[in-house]
Amino acid sequence: MIRYIVVEEEKMNIRIVAYDRDNWEEAQKLSVTKAQQELVPSVSESLAAAYIKPWDEALDPYILYDGDTMIGAFYNSYTPGSVDNYWIGGFFIDQKYQGKGFGKASLRKIIEFIQEAHPKCSQIWLTIVKGNLVARKLYESIGFKTDGSENAEGEVRYQLNLNI
């Protein structure tokens, strides 16, 4: 089974692109299933967060592509220059592309992207809504671990230590 996923990932060309005047409207059409809507922010919510910066950190929103096909989105919030305050948030794959290996391939690309953009980064964090077993399985398969702690909203915190 894992061999199949690796083969599929080799066929993918995951790219990370910043929102801009040419893609933001198309990105508004990205969506998750009705059951997932309470688990991740919409594209509009992520763009609003990038503008208002609710956590007093840098917050950069991005779109995920497979080749020229828009497949998902995420944002990276961080404290510039820090070594341990880098967060992946709002990560989702559009419902049309779920279950095809894009989540794992995209997550690997996001981690690589953060490391390249922020060479001092030694830890990447994210949170998972309690009960979101699909997300937990995905993140744990990449190496994220939790100590069971929660953020102010009751989401479980996960951390990935990077080998630098």
Backbone bond lengths (Angstrom), bond angles and torsions (degrees), N, CA, C in turn:
res aa  C-N    CA-C-N  psi(-1)  N-CA   C-N-CA  omega(-1)  CA-C   N-CA-C  phi
1 M - - - 1.461 - - 1.525 110.83 -
2 I 1.315 118.00 -49.10 1.463 120.67 179.49 1.524 109.70 -61.33
3 R 1.306 117.51 -38.87 1.459 121.67 178.69 1.535 110.29 -56.37
4 Y 1.314 117.07 -40.78 1.469 121.80 178.73 1.515 111.41 -62.08
5 I 1.322 117.06 -43.90 1.465 120.99 -179.90 1.518 110.40 -62.96
6 V 1.330 117.20 -43.82 1.458 120.64 179.60 1.530 110.31 -60.93
7 V 1.320 117.15 -43.96 1.455 120.91 177.85 1.529 109.80 -59.79
8 E 1.335 117.45 -44.79 1.462 120.92 178.93 1.520 110.92 -62.11
9 E 1.338 117.83 -41.95 1.455 120.47 -179.46 1.520 111.21 -62.40
10 E 1.329 117.42 -34.78 1.456 120.63 178.81 1.522 111.08 -63.99
11 K 1.324 117.75 -26.59 1.460 121.82 179.25 1.527 111.76 -81.39
12 M 1.321 117.57 -13.10 1.459 121.48 -175.97 1.520 110.68 -88.82
13 N 1.303 115.07 149.66 1.460 121.75 175.57 1.526 107.15 -124.68
14 I 1.328 115.96 74.81 1.470 121.14 -176.59 1.526 109.57 -73.33
15 R 1.313 114.67 128.05 1.464 121.75 177.49 1.521 109.55 -126.36
16 I 1.312 115.67 148.13 1.464 122.76 177.57 1.524 107.42 -113.59
17 V 1.324 115.90 124.80 1.459 121.72 -175.60 1.525 108.56 -131.18
18 A 1.329 116.02 134.53 1.464 120.46 176.16 1.527 109.65 -68.52
19 Y 1.314 116.26 149.41 1.458 120.46 172.88 1.525 108.04 -62.55
20 D 1.318 115.70 141.95 1.456 119.77 175.26 1.529 109.32 -151.73
21 R 1.308 116.79 -177.57 1.464 120.82 -176.30 1.519 112.99 -65.33
22 D 1.339 117.14 -17.08 1.464 120.24 -179.29 1.528 114.05 -91.08
23 N 1.336 117.62 -19.06 1.469 118.04 -174.21 1.526 115.57 -123.27
24 W 1.307 118.48 -11.55 1.462 119.40 -172.35 1.533 113.10 -65.66
25 E 1.320 117.36 -33.77 1.462 118.74 179.84 1.528 111.44 -70.70
26 E 1.319 117.19 -42.04 1.467 120.05 176.41 1.531 110.00 -62.56
27 A 1.332 116.42 -37.28 1.466 120.38 -179.39 1.528 111.89 -62.12
28 Q 1.317 118.00 -27.66 1.464 121.47 178.83 1.530 111.72 -62.29
29 K 1.321 116.88 -20.35 1.464 121.67 -179.73 1.529 112.57 -82.90
30 L 1.345 117.81 -12.93 1.459 120.16 177.01 1.522 108.93 -63.41
31 S 1.335 116.52 140.34 1.462 118.45 -178.64 1.517 111.02 -152.86
32 V 1.298 114.36 161.47 1.464 122.25 174.11 1.523 107.76 -113.73
33 T 1.317 116.13 173.31 1.465 119.53 178.84 1.527 109.77 -66.98
34 K 1.295 116.42 161.49 1.470 121.23 179.26 1.533 110.95 -55.80
35 A 1.318 117.52 -41.21 1.467 121.59 -179.58 1.527 112.12 -65.14
36 Q 1.332 117.84 -25.40 1.462 121.45 -177.92 1.526 113.14 -90.04
37 Q 1.314 117.91 -10.75 1.459 120.69 -173.94 1.520 114.11 -61.14
38 E 1.317 117.33 -27.06 1.461 120.00 178.20 1.528 112.17 -85.93
39 L 1.330 116.56 -5.08 1.460 120.82 -175.16 1.525 113.60 -96.90
40 V 1.325 117.67 -25.78 1.465 121.44 -178.77 1.526 110.08 -137.78
41 P 1.339 116.18 150.26 1.463 118.16 177.29 1.528 110.79 -72.43
42 S 1.301 115.83 153.65 1.463 121.22 175.32 1.530 109.05 -73.73
43 V 1.309 116.14 169.42 1.462 120.94 175.55 1.527 109.69 -58.01
44 S 1.326 117.67 -43.68 1.470 120.85 179.92 1.523 111.59 -60.71
45 E 1.329 116.95 -41.90 1.466 120.20 179.08 1.528 111.04 -65.07
46 S 1.317 117.59 -40.34 1.462 120.60 178.80 1.521 111.51 -65.56
47 L 1.329 116.63 -41.31 1.463 119.48 177.59 1.523 111.13 -65.70
48 A 1.316 117.55 -38.55 1.460 120.73 176.93 1.526 110.27 -63.37
49 A 1.328 117.35 -42.84 1.465 121.14 178.52 1.527 110.77 -61.94
50 A 1.323 117.30 -38.34 1.461 120.35 178.16 1.525 111.00 -63.35
51 Y 1.309 115.32 -34.15 1.461 119.92 -179.28 1.528 112.13 -77.27
52 I 1.333 117.46 -44.63 1.468 119.63 -175.54 1.526 113.52 -91.06
53 K 1.332 118.36 -15.88 1.467 124.19 177.78 1.536 111.89 47.77
54 P 1.323 117.10 68.81 1.464 120.99 -175.07 1.522 115.19 -66.19
55 W 1.324 118.33 -15.15 1.465 120.16 -177.21 1.521 112.70 -107.23
56 D 1.329 118.03 14.94 1.458 122.41 -179.84 1.522 112.58 53.25
57 E 1.311 116.06 35.63 1.457 122.72 176.91 1.522 107.70 -130.48
58 A 1.337 114.95 171.22 1.454 118.99 170.41 1.527 107.40 -69.44
59 L 1.303 117.37 144.43 1.457 121.18 178.41 1.527 107.26 -143.87
60 D 1.327 115.11 112.60 1.458 121.08 -175.66 1.527 109.86 -115.19
61 P 1.335 118.25 117.64 1.468 121.36 179.55 1.536 111.33 -90.25
62 Y 1.322 115.08 144.90 1.462 121.10 -178.04 1.524 111.38 -138.08
63 I 1.319 113.87 159.67 1.456 122.07 174.83 1.521 107.68 -112.02
64 L 1.320 115.24 143.03 1.463 121.67 177.22 1.521 109.22 -102.06
65 Y 1.310 115.79 134.59 1.461 122.67 177.25 1.521 109.29 -124.35
66 D 1.305 115.58 149.94 1.458 122.26 163.16 1.519 104.27 -110.90
67 G 1.316 116.29 105.25 1.464 119.78 -171.37 1.511 108.97 63.63
68 D 1.331 116.80 -118.84 1.470 121.21 179.12 1.525 112.72 -102.04
69 T 1.338 116.92 5.88 1.462 121.35 -177.61 1.521 110.61 -97.67
70 M 1.334 116.45 123.10 1.460 122.01 177.54 1.525 108.31 -71.97
71 I 1.352 117.05 123.49 1.464 119.80 -175.17 1.526 114.19 -122.26
72 G 1.327 118.91 -12.71 1.460 119.22 -177.35 1.510 112.18 179.29
73 A 1.333 114.61 -168.01 1.455 120.26 -176.54 1.526 110.08 -156.85
74 F 1.329 115.53 165.00 1.463 122.87 173.56 1.525 107.84 -166.77
75 Y 1.315 115.83 170.82 1.464 119.64 168.68 1.514 108.78 -133.59
76 N 1.314 114.41 157.63 1.466 122.58 176.52 1.522 106.35 -118.55
77 S 1.325 116.52 117.46 1.463 119.77 173.55 1.520 107.19 -109.75
78 Y 1.323 115.69 144.46 1.462 119.21 -173.21 1.520 110.97 -165.41
79 T 1.320 113.92 162.49 1.454 121.20 170.93 1.529 106.11 -98.32
80 P 1.325 118.00 113.59 1.467 119.90 -177.56 1.530 112.26 -53.35
81 G 1.323 115.43 132.78 1.459 121.23 177.45 1.515 115.06 84.06
82 S 1.327 117.93 -7.74 1.469 119.14 -179.49 1.526 109.99 -75.33
83 V 1.319 115.80 169.27 1.462 120.18 175.55 1.516 111.93 -107.36
84 D 1.337 117.05 -18.28 1.464 118.99 -171.80 1.522 115.20 -134.30
85 N 1.330 118.01 18.32 1.466 119.46 -178.62 1.527 110.84 -126.03
86 Y 1.338 114.50 68.51 1.461 122.76 178.33 1.514 107.48 -125.91
87 W 1.323 115.85 127.32 1.464 121.47 -173.77 1.518 110.78 -125.62
88 I 1.323 115.75 139.23 1.456 122.33 169.51 1.523 106.36 -100.03
89 G 1.306 116.77 126.51 1.456 120.47 179.49 1.514 111.14 -137.63
90 G 1.311 115.36 162.70 1.450 121.19 175.35 1.525 114.13 60.17
91 F 1.325 116.85 22.24 1.465 120.59 -176.64 1.519 110.38 -76.09
92 F 1.325 115.42 126.14 1.459 119.47 173.46 1.515 109.91 -155.87
93 I 1.308 113.82 156.70 1.458 122.83 173.16 1.525 106.42 -109.97
94 D 1.331 116.18 134.39 1.457 121.21 178.95 1.528 109.97 -53.77
95 Q 1.328 115.22 142.95 1.467 119.85 -175.57 1.527 113.93 -55.89
96 K 1.333 118.82 -28.11 1.469 120.94 179.48 1.528 112.29 -69.04
97 Y 1.341 116.93 -19.97 1.464 120.74 -173.89 1.527 112.89 -113.72
98 Q 1.323 117.32 4.90 1.457 120.70 179.64 1.526 110.98 -72.64
99 G 1.330 115.43 150.84 1.450 121.49 177.04 1.522 114.21 78.68
100 K 1.334 117.08 14.87 1.463 121.35 -177.22 1.527 112.32 -120.31
101 G 1.333 117.28 9.91 1.463 120.70 179.55 1.510 114.54 92.42
102 F 1.331 118.13 -2.31 1.464 120.17 -178.49 1.528 112.80 -67.82
103 G 1.328 117.60 -32.20 1.464 120.27 -179.68 1.516 111.47 -62.28
104 K 1.322 117.11 -50.83 1.462 121.11 -178.97 1.527 111.02 -65.73
105 A 1.325 117.34 -45.05 1.467 120.72 179.64 1.532 110.64 -62.24
106 S 1.326 116.56 -41.77 1.470 120.67 179.98 1.517 111.21 -67.13
107 L 1.326 117.11 -41.73 1.461 120.40 179.65 1.526 110.48 -62.00
108 R 1.309 117.29 -42.95 1.473 120.01 176.83 1.528 110.74 -60.45
109 K 1.328 116.77 -41.66 1.465 121.24 179.30 1.530 110.68 -66.05
110 I 1.335 117.52 -38.88 1.468 121.01 178.72 1.530 110.32 -62.54
111 I 1.316 117.44 -44.25 1.467 121.45 179.53 1.527 109.87 -61.64
112 E 1.314 116.73 -45.66 1.466 121.75 177.52 1.532 110.20 -60.36
113 F 1.320 116.52 -43.45 1.469 122.83 179.88 1.532 110.89 -60.67
114 I 1.317 117.39 -45.81 1.467 121.12 179.84 1.525 110.00 -63.05
115 Q 1.320 116.94 -43.64 1.463 120.27 179.90 1.534 111.22 -62.29
116 E 1.319 117.44 -39.87 1.464 120.58 179.69 1.528 111.07 -69.59
117 A 1.328 117.02 -41.73 1.462 121.33 -177.99 1.525 112.47 -74.19
118 H 1.336 116.30 -27.89 1.468 121.86 -175.33 1.532 109.42 -133.62
119 P 1.338 117.82 78.16 1.468 121.39 -173.50 1.527 114.70 -58.83
120 K 1.328 118.67 -22.62 1.467 120.95 179.45 1.531 112.66 -80.02
121 C 1.312 116.99 -12.00 1.469 121.48 -175.40 1.526 110.80 -62.33
122 S 1.340 115.74 124.71 1.469 120.75 177.32 1.526 112.33 -116.05
123 Q 1.333 117.10 -10.78 1.464 121.42 179.17 1.520 109.82 -143.15
124 I 1.320 114.52 139.50 1.465 120.88 173.62 1.523 106.83 -121.22
125 W 1.316 115.45 136.40 1.465 122.59 -176.96 1.519 110.23 -117.66
126 L 1.316 115.43 159.56 1.455 122.65 169.83 1.521 107.59 -160.62
127 T 1.303 116.25 168.19 1.464 120.64 176.16 1.517 108.79 -124.70
128 I 1.322 114.34 154.03 1.463 121.32 178.25 1.521 108.27 -129.44
129 V 1.309 115.96 131.81 1.459 120.95 174.37 1.531 107.59 -61.40
130 K 1.324 116.22 133.03 1.470 119.82 178.83 1.522 109.93 -53.51
131 G 1.302 115.40 137.90 1.452 120.42 178.37 1.516 114.45 88.55
132 N 1.341 118.27 -5.78 1.458 120.78 178.83 1.535 107.99 -84.19
133 L 1.317 115.36 80.06 1.458 121.71 -174.27 1.524 112.64 -67.79
134 V 1.307 118.40 -32.51 1.467 121.43 179.51 1.530 109.42 -63.81
135 A 1.333 116.69 -47.45 1.465 120.25 178.88 1.526 110.59 -64.14
136 R 1.321 116.63 -43.59 1.469 119.90 -179.89 1.529 110.70 -58.17
137 K 1.305 116.96 -45.61 1.466 121.23 -179.71 1.531 110.51 -62.09
138 L 1.327 117.26 -43.50 1.460 121.19 179.31 1.521 110.97 -61.28
139 Y 1.334 116.91 -52.95 1.460 120.25 -175.73 1.528 111.86 -64.85
140 E 1.308 117.35 -40.18 1.464 120.16 178.41 1.524 111.04 -65.81
141 S 1.332 118.04 -32.82 1.466 120.47 179.14 1.530 112.02 -66.15
142 I 1.321 116.69 -23.25 1.465 122.04 179.05 1.533 110.47 -89.02
143 G 1.332 117.84 -18.85 1.460 120.86 178.86 1.517 115.39 120.30
144 F 1.335 118.02 2.14 1.463 120.05 176.41 1.527 108.87 -69.12
145 K 1.332 115.47 142.23 1.460 121.87 179.73 1.527 109.30 -131.85
146 T 1.320 115.51 155.51 1.462 120.39 177.31 1.513 110.29 -125.22
147 D 1.322 114.86 150.57 1.468 119.63 170.72 1.525 109.39 -102.44
148 G 1.336 115.95 7.11 1.458 121.50 178.65 1.519 114.03 89.41
149 S 1.334 118.06 -3.04 1.466 119.77 -179.43 1.523 110.05 -70.81
150 E 1.322 115.16 157.86 1.466 121.66 -176.92 1.520 110.73 -126.40
151 N 1.328 115.83 156.06 1.456 120.34 173.05 1.527 109.20 -85.41
152 A 1.320 117.47 -176.96 1.464 122.02 -177.02 1.528 112.69 -62.74
153 E 1.344 117.25 -24.44 1.470 121.32 179.77 1.526 112.40 -89.88
154 G 1.334 117.73 3.11 1.462 121.18 178.89 1.518 114.38 83.28
155 E 1.327 117.24 11.30 1.459 120.79 176.87 1.528 109.22 -83.48
156 V 1.315 117.08 145.97 1.462 122.17 -177.42 1.522 109.12 -81.36
157 R 1.334 115.97 131.58 1.468 122.17 -179.11 1.528 110.19 -87.03
158 Y 1.334 115.33 135.78 1.466 123.37 176.52 1.508 109.13 -124.59
159 Q 1.331 115.97 146.50 1.448 121.64 -176.57 1.533 110.09 -133.24
160 L 1.330 115.30 142.38 1.458 121.78 173.68 1.510 107.67 -120.62
161 N 1.331 116.67 117.79 1.462 121.11 175.71 1.520 108.22 -86.52
162 L 1.316 115.87 130.03 1.460 121.08 -177.00 1.520 109.99 -98.36
163 N 1.303 116.11 145.74 1.458 121.74 175.12 1.506 108.10 -87.81
164 I 1.305 116.25 106.91 1.462 120.47 -177.85 1.509 109.24 -109.29
